[in-house]
Amino acid sequence: MMNYDALMIVDMQTALVEAEPYNRVAVIENIKALLDTSRKKGLPVIYIQHDGGTGDELEHGSIGWTIYKDIAPMPDEKIFEKQYNSAFRKTGLHEYLQEIGVKTLFYVECRQSTVWMLPVRLRLNTNMR
């Protein structure tokens, strides 16, 4: 069994999910199971939402920008909006994780091409695992 202090869901937005990424159905089902487990345990669930800027499929306020409906946040769950390829740059995420005492973070994200970078960024930016 995995032990973690918080669940972080990165870039699971409508435009990206509806673009049919590899194994989409299984990924969404797995995230739903993680959400259910984390919520039952009372663990923080944190969403990272990318704003791609004006005209982008992830433009703030557009349908594509919204978090995918099947894994949408509950009203009390924290959402951080990012405009860079790092959830830590100018978002307040690092400070929030410190504030709530997170040492071990379980994360999932939509873009497989960048998934390997998050553990490196976590270590460099926060000293977390």
Secondary structure, 3 states (H helix, E strand, C coil): CCCCCEEEEECCEHHHHCCCCCCHHHHHHHHHHHHHHHHHCCCCEEEEEECCCCCCCCCCCCCCCCECHHHCCCCCCEEEEECCCCCCCCCCHHHHHHHCCCCCEEEEECCHHHCCHHHHHHHHHHCCC
